[in-house]
Amino acid sequence: MVALLYGSYKCMANPPSDKPVVIEIVGSTTSVALQQICKQNGIPATSIYQWNNHLVVYDKLDQPERLLGQIAIKYPGCKLKLYKAPFYDFERSRCNNKTVAKQWDNIILTANLVANPKMQQEYLNYHAMQFEKWPEVSQGFCNARFQQLLVFKNGRQLMLIISIPKGESLNKLNPLTSKNNPRVDEWNKIMAKYQEGIAGTKKGETWVFLKHI
């Protein structure tokens, strides 16, 4: 029996149709069937990512539940998770320089929130007020030329998508978020107490990168 888990997210009367979603398969290391399904639905292979036994599709999907049904047939015994709307959304419109790159590379990371409901809510509250109370954080994203940054949640698990100009390196850009900007380091230090690694991570490891297949 396949378990379908739908993410909990901030209520939105009309979620933006131009935002992508995340579908995760937990329990398989083979992406062959997933590649076939994506091809049949016009989804590029570059939208598929993997870490250990976690497969992820990240793309703009009009009917993600339909794709979930197709995946469920091909991946019996796996857990399927849908991350349908981000609870945090940074865009270049918040920057002084609002120029958007024509092509992006998307970097996907995942981690868990700690198993404490009170702390989980505190984490969400921090993000809900970040643009107002911690504007230096989004300014850091602007400085690093991040094109978009989305955070999704399903249960305790987080999916972080950082979009950067195509051909750029996250290792090169990410340090610019905190350059001459100590509030970003302060923010990251606070956030660290709310996060931990998902099952299968090494001791002390929190965020892990999902790689293109």
BAROKE-791197 format. One record per residue (C-alpha): residue in one letter; x, y, z. Coordinates in nm, 2 decimals, m for minus. Layout:
(r 'a', (X, Y, Z))
...
***
This chain:
(r 'm', (0.00, 0.00, 0.00))
(r 'v', (0.14, 0.34, m0.10))
(r 'a', (0.11, 0.61, 0.16))
(r 'l', (0.02, 0.95, 0.02))
(r 'l', (0.11, 1.24, 0.24))
(r 'y', (m0.02, 1.59, 0.16))
(r 'g', (0.17, 1.88, 0.30))
(r 's', (0.04, 2.13, 0.55))
(r 'y', (0.09, 2.48, 0.43))
(r 'k', (m0.02, 2.84, 0.49))
(r 'c', (m0.38, 2.89, 0.38))
(r 'm', (m0.40, 3.08, 0.05))
(r 'a', (m0.73, 3.16, m0.12))
(r 'n', (m0.58, 3.14, m0.46))
(r 'p', (m0.23, 2.98, m0.46))
(r 'p', (m0.02, 3.13, m0.74))
(r 's', (m0.04, 2.91, m1.05))
(r 'd', (0.31, 2.99, m1.16))
(r 'k', (0.47, 2.83, m0.85))
(r 'p', (0.61, 2.48, m0.88))
(r 'v', (0.54, 2.19, m0.65))
(r 'v', (0.75, 1.91, m0.50))
(r 'i', (0.66, 1.54, m0.52))
(r 'e', (0.88, 1.30, m0.32))
(r 'i', (0.91, 0.93, m0.34))
(r 'v', (1.06, 0.77, m0.03))
(r 'g', (1.18, 0.41, m0.04))
(r 's', (1.33, 0.36, m0.39))
(r 't', (1.66, 0.42, m0.55))
(r 't', (1.56, 0.35, m0.91))
(r 's', (1.44, 0.64, m1.12))
(r 'v', (1.37, 0.46, m1.45))
(r 'a', (0.99, 0.44, m1.40))
(r 'l', (0.98, 0.80, m1.28))
(r 'q', (1.17, 0.92, m1.58))
(r 'q', (0.92, 0.74, m1.81))
(r 'i', (0.62, 0.90, m1.62))
(r 'c', (0.77, 1.24, m1.64))
(r 'k', (0.84, 1.20, m2.02))
(r 'q', (0.48, 1.10, m2.08))
(r 'n', (0.36, 1.41, m1.89))
(r 'g', (0.60, 1.65, m2.07))
(r 'i', (0.81, 1.70, m1.76))
(r 'p', (1.19, 1.73, m1.84))
(r 'a', (1.43, 1.49, m1.69))
(r 't', (1.61, 1.78, m1.53))
(r 's', (1.32, 1.81, m1.29))
(r 'i', (1.41, 1.48, m1.12))
(r 'y', (1.65, 1.48, m0.82))
(r 'q', (1.77, 1.21, m0.58))
(r 'w', (1.93, 1.16, m0.24))
(r 'n', (1.98, 0.80, m0.12))
(r 'n', (1.63, 0.64, m0.14))
(r 'h', (1.45, 0.97, m0.19))
(r 'l', (1.34, 1.07, m0.54))
(r 'v', (1.20, 1.41, m0.61))
(r 'v', (1.02, 1.59, m0.89))
(r 'y', (1.02, 1.97, m0.89))
(r 'd', (0.82, 2.14, m1.15))
(r 'k', (0.51, 2.35, m1.23))
(r 'l', (0.23, 2.10, m1.23))
(r 'd', (m0.13, 2.18, m1.30))
(r 'q', (m0.26, 1.85, m1.16))
(r 'p', (0.00, 1.71, m0.92))
(r 'e', (m0.25, 1.47, m0.77))
(r 'r', (m0.29, 1.31, m1.12))
(r 'l', (0.09, 1.26, m1.14))
(r 'l', (0.09, 1.12, m0.79))
(r 'g', (m0.16, 0.86, m0.89))
(r 'q', (0.06, 0.75, m1.18))
(r 'i', (0.36, 0.73, m0.96))
(r 'a', (0.18, 0.53, m0.70))
(r 'i', (0.11, 0.25, m0.95))
(r 'k', (0.48, 0.23, m1.05))
(r 'y', (0.62, 0.26, m0.69))
(r 'p', (0.41, 0.02, m0.47))
(r 'g', (0.53, 0.01, m0.12))
(r 'c', (0.68, 0.36, m0.13))
(r 'k', (0.57, 0.67, 0.06))
(r 'l', (0.46, 0.95, m0.16))
(r 'k', (0.47, 1.31, m0.03))
(r 'l', (0.33, 1.62, m0.20))
(r 'y', (0.46, 1.96, m0.11))
(r 'k', (0.20, 2.18, m0.27))
(r 'a', (0.26, 2.54, m0.17))
(r 'p', (0.56, 2.71, 0.00))
(r 'f', (0.52, 2.86, 0.34))
(r 'y', (0.81, 3.09, 0.25))
(r 'd', (0.87, 3.26, m0.08))
(r 'f', (1.15, 3.50, m0.17))
(r 'e', (1.15, 3.67, m0.51))
(r 'r', (1.37, 3.93, m0.68))
(r 's', (1.08, 4.18, m0.66))
(r 'r', (1.20, 4.24, m0.30))
(r 'c', (1.54, 4.36, m0.42))
(r 'n', (1.65, 4.70, m0.53))
(r 'n', (1.79, 4.53, m0.85))
(r 'k', (1.48, 4.34, m0.96))
(r 't', (1.64, 4.20, m1.28))
(r 'v', (1.56, 3.83, m1.32))
(r 'a', (1.79, 3.59, m1.50))
(r 'k', (1.64, 3.43, m1.81))
(r 'q', (1.75, 3.08, m1.71))
(r 'w', (1.79, 2.93, m1.36))
(r 'd', (1.96, 2.64, m1.19))
(r 'n', (1.75, 2.50, m0.90))
(r 'i', (1.93, 2.36, m0.60))
(r 'i', (1.71, 2.14, m0.37))
(r 'l', (1.79, 2.06, m0.01))
(r 't', (1.59, 1.88, 0.26))
(r 'a', (1.59, 1.86, 0.64))
(r 'n', (1.35, 1.79, 0.92))
(r 'l', (1.22, 2.02, 1.19))
(r 'v', (1.27, 1.89, 1.54))
(r 'a', (1.00, 1.67, 1.69))
(r 'n', (0.86, 1.95, 1.91))
(r 'p', (0.53, 2.11, 1.79))
(r 'k', (0.59, 2.43, 1.98))
(r 'm', (0.93, 2.48, 1.83))
(r 'q', (0.79, 2.39, 1.48))
(r 'q', (0.54, 2.67, 1.52))
(r 'e', (0.81, 2.91, 1.63))
(r 'y', (1.01, 2.82, 1.32))
(r 'l', (0.71, 2.90, 1.10))
(r 'n', (0.64, 3.22, 1.29))
(r 'y', (1.00, 3.34, 1.23))
(r 'h', (0.96, 3.29, 0.86))
(r 'a', (0.61, 3.46, 0.85))
(r 'm', (0.77, 3.77, 1.00))
(r 'q', (1.11, 3.75, 0.84))
(r 'f', (1.06, 4.02, 0.57))
(r 'e', (0.94, 4.26, 0.83))
(r 'k', (1.16, 4.18, 1.13))
(r 'w', (1.47, 4.04, 0.96))
(r 'p', (1.49, 4.23, 0.63))
(r 'e', (1.87, 4.18, 0.63))
(r 'v', (1.81, 3.81, 0.54))
(r 's', (1.62, 3.88, 0.22))
(r 'q', (1.87, 4.15, 0.14))
(r 'g', (2.14, 3.89, 0.17))
(r 'f', (1.95, 3.68, m0.09))
(r 'c', (1.94, 3.98, m0.31))
(r 'n', (2.32, 4.03, m0.27))
(r 'a', (2.38, 3.67, m0.36))
(r 'r', (2.17, 3.70, m0.68))
(r 'f', (1.93, 3.44, m0.57))
(r 'q', (1.64, 3.45, m0.81))
(r 'q', (1.39, 3.27, m0.59))
(r 'l', (1.40, 3.08, m0.26))
(r 'l', (1.11, 2.86, m0.16))
(r 'v', (1.06, 2.65, 0.15))
(r 'f', (0.79, 2.38, 0.16))
(r 'k', (0.68, 2.16, 0.45))
(r 'n', (0.52, 1.82, 0.48))
(r 'g', (0.49, 1.69, 0.83))
(r 'r', (0.83, 1.77, 0.99))
(r 'q', (1.02, 1.76, 0.66))
(r 'l', (1.13, 2.07, 0.48))
(r 'm', (1.22, 2.11, 0.11))
(r 'l', (1.43, 2.42, 0.03))
(r 'i', (1.47, 2.53, m0.33))
(r 'i', (1.73, 2.79, m0.41))
(r 's', (1.72, 2.92, m0.77))
(r 'i', (2.03, 3.09, m0.90))
(r 'p', (2.13, 3.22, m1.25))
(r 'k', (2.21, 2.93, m1.47))
(r 'g', (2.58, 2.84, m1.47))
(r 'e', (2.65, 3.00, m1.14))
(r 's', (2.78, 2.82, m0.83))
(r 'l', (2.59, 2.81, m0.50))
(r 'n', (2.93, 2.78, m0.33))
(r 'k', (3.03, 3.11, m0.48))
(r 'l', (2.71, 3.30, m0.43))
(r 'n', (2.60, 3.18, m0.09))
(r 'p', (2.88, 3.35, 0.11))
(r 'l', (2.75, 3.68, m0.03))
(r 't', (2.43, 3.64, 0.18))
(r 's', (2.63, 3.71, 0.50))
(r 'k', (2.91, 3.94, 0.36))
(r 'n', (2.91, 4.25, 0.58))
(r 'n', (2.57, 4.13, 0.70))
(r 'p', (2.60, 3.97, 1.05))
(r 'r', (2.22, 3.95, 1.09))
(r 'v', (2.22, 3.66, 0.84))
(r 'd', (2.47, 3.47, 1.06))
(r 'e', (2.25, 3.54, 1.36))
(r 'w', (1.94, 3.42, 1.17))
(r 'n', (2.12, 3.10, 1.06))
(r 'k', (2.23, 3.03, 1.42))
(r 'i', (1.87, 3.07, 1.55))
(r 'm', (1.73, 2.85, 1.28))
(r 'a', (1.98, 2.57, 1.34))
(r 'k', (1.82, 2.48, 1.67))
(r 'y', (1.49, 2.41, 1.50))
(r 'q', (1.64, 2.18, 1.23))
(r 'e', (1.78, 1.83, 1.22))
(r 'g', (1.87, 1.57, 0.95))
(r 'i', (1.62, 1.34, 0.79))
(r 'a', (1.65, 0.96, 0.84))
(r 'g', (1.98, 0.83, 0.69))
(r 't', (2.19, 1.15, 0.75))
(r 'k', (2.52, 1.13, 0.93))
(r 'k', (2.56, 1.25, 1.28))
(r 'g', (2.56, 1.63, 1.29))
(r 'e', (2.44, 1.65, 0.93))
(r 't', (2.12, 1.86, 0.88))
(r 'w', (2.06, 1.98, 0.53))
(r 'v', (2.13, 1.74, 0.25))
(r 'f', (2.15, 1.82, m0.13))
(r 'l', (1.93, 1.63, m0.37))
(r 'k', (2.13, 1.58, m0.70))
(r 'h', (2.01, 1.56, m1.06))
(r 'i', (1.98, 1.20, m1.17))
***
